Amino acid sequence: MSDAATLSSPLANNPELADNIIGPPPHTPTILWIGCSDARVPESVWSPPPAVGEVFVQRNIANQFQPTDVNAVSVLTYGVTGIPTIKEVRVVGHTGCAGVQACYNVVNNIPIPPPPPPDSVLWTWLGPLRAHAHANRHQTLEWLTKENVRIQMRNVNAMLRSLGRADVAVNGYLYDIGNRRIYPVPPSD
């Protein structure tokens, strides 16, 4: 199958998509989306879905933003210093997040199917969240899911201050996979 045939089929079935991508769309995003890699939670869950070129995206396991993650910090730095149109960072978590669930389960001695090896890169990645879950093991999974969004919001705000861009809004949201709605997560309980 040629590249032209590969592209023409989805475009033929979706004229709105074709209208958005024929010719170079403008790269003028107003939103930087920090979300989970979960395939059920793309930035298009927002209603109405953003057009092509409206959202700059950073996705990873459990929507983490760690100051030591060069990829996430690079995305944020470029987003707020190299793209003058970005006015908001959205940190978006979701119900049913396997990363949050794994941290919750391990500190509450609930089996994880299948458990990652104890020395895996995944456990290293989830280390800060796992430590927070351990320090707050009396809390619920729902609380930990929302608290994870709040932690990442604080991390983003700290990085924005260090970049001299405290004027960029940071908002947190929780996507409910069950009812497919997005709810705001305030910065504190």
Secondary structure, 3 states (H helix, E strand, C coil): CCHHHHHHHHHHHCHHHHHHHCCCCCCCCCEEEEEECCCCCCHHHCCCCCCCCCEEEEEEHHHCCCCCCHHHHHHHHHHHHCCCCCCEEEEEEECCCHHHHHHHHHHCCCCCCCCCCCCCHHHHHCHHHHHHHHHCCCCCHHHHHHHHHHHHHHHHHHHHHHCCCCCCEEEEEEEECCCCEEEEECCCC
